Amino acid sequence: MESLRERKKAITRRAIREAAERLFAERGYDEVTVAEIADAANVSVKTLFVYYRSKEDLVFADTELLDRLVAGLAARAEGVSPARAVADVLAEAAAETGGGLESYHRAYGESPALRSGLLRMWAEFEDRIVEQLAAEGGGPATPAMRLRAIQLVGIVRTTTSPELRDNPGGLADWLAQAPGLVEG
């Protein structure tokens, strides 16, 4: 069981992240200061930096969706392709958040400040997929596994792209087509 101190730290960390997410969604990443986030979370700026090294870290602190995607790959039924498993997890996540794609674009948009962090996040996700595919194959990772991982990351990246945001068919249509596009 966690100590009281650890529980309080977790509550503070969550309050900071939730305040940041709310402010980013309301005004956009580039329009929110660290001081405003700290104030909204009812902590000092110094305390915020105890929990997060930078404003950018607040964006990438929540890895729940990436964790769910990797778990979805690992738990997929026999005969279900990796692309279908990824598309299904994304569709489920989109249904839960109700417009999460629009919220993402409102919060983070095309912020140049986040570009390098997003690229790092996609690279780490790609590595996790390769590890999962290698575990499934019972051997070392192969170039074919790396290519498959790149394709799967591409499905996820496309869900947050400006091209999809402007697509009249929307996210649901894209996710229905994505596995065939990757596997075809």
Buried (B, 14 or more C-beta within 10 A) or exposed (E): EEEEEEEEBEEBBBBBBEBBBBBBBEEBBBEBEBEBBBBBBEBEEEBBBEBBEEBBBBBBBEBEBBEBBBEBBEEBEEEBBBBBBBBBBBBEBBEEEEEBBEBBBBBBBEBEEBEEBBEEBBEBBBBBBBBBBBEEEEEEBEEEBBEBBBBBBBBBBBBBBEEBBEEEEEBEEBBEEBBEEBEE
